[in-house]
């Protein structure tokens, strides 16, 4: 499905995208096009038409998103809804018009209901409303699943929809204001260690749980689905593990060498109470299973961050 195709990868220069592109090139893809935001604003339908004209793709892998952690979601609900919905909307419509061979949409675990039974099964995606702090982002992404399914039904567009769980790894965003939980905690613990600080303060109660997927594993899952999966049903991409935020902080503190006190600020939100996926559908449909052990992935991420941090 991929070797002799011209493939457009939106977000291909980003955290996840760079690994997806590496794996596509390793599969022998010679014609890989990665549009840059400064050249193409994908929320603008005219820019989307232009990127299709310039790239002439056979296949699109749509990874581009505007996203952040709980704080960024609380500050930008309107922007996150508009940007993520409009990018997918215009890209899918243009794919239909041009009769593309395939459209791969990467969704978000935030689309699941706030109180989804654990482990999350794809059939539970519509069983309730998402957790409030990231609902605008999650609903916008979930609408694209409906769009792809309806376009498949009416126009025959081969669009697939993937649901990666929380990602982490080298090249992540370590900005404390906009990052997700693992890079934020790595930076917080490492800076506290270097300063000799007596404590760090973490958001919420620590009682919420999360599942994490190493970014290279996720990229492998996306490429495997691009090669092998052609169905209408959404598919989870995860590691099938679960850890509380409290235990996560303790583990990151240990791996970074921070031995101070960990305080919790319960005035800040915990986000979704639990998050852990049923990952059986991905293995059944296209043979994907995550390989990286969690502590190994954390060590690689910490090593990368330390190598990049200002000396």
Buried (B, 14 or more C-beta within 10 A) or exposed (E): BBEEBBBBBBBBBBBBBBBBBEBBEEBEBEEBBBBEEEEBBBBEBEBBBBBBEEBEBBBBBBBBBBBBBBBBBEEBBEBBBBBBBBBBBBBBBBBBEBEBBBBBBBBBBBBBBBBBEBBBBBEBBEEEEBBBBBBBBBBBBBBBBEBBBEBBEEEEBBBBBBBBBBBBBBBBBBEBEBBBBBBBBBBBBBBBBEEEBEEBEBBBBBEBBBBBBBBBBBBBBBBBBBBEBBBBBBBBBBBBBBBBBBEBBBBBBEBBEBEBEBEBEEEBBBBBEBBBBBBBBBBEBBEBBBEBEBEEBBEBBBEBBEEEEEE
